[in-house]
Amino acid sequence: MAKVRITQVRSIIGVTKRQRTTLQTLGLRRIRQTVELEATSSVLGAIRKVDHLVQVVEL
């Protein structure tokens, strides 16, 4: 599987509770925090839900 590097670039202030939970599921807690995850279908779906808050780079 390919990997993706996900970086939170926007604040969670003003977003819905569901989007906050999705960011926590991805392992993101603060702005400019970066995680590397396997590009599974569940991870890609979660990224789509919060794509306006994160930056994604395929590795």
Buried (B, 14 or more C-beta within 10 A) or exposed (E): EEEBEBBBEEEBEEBEEEBBEBBEEBEBEEEEBEBEBEBEEEBEEBBEBBEEBBEEEEE
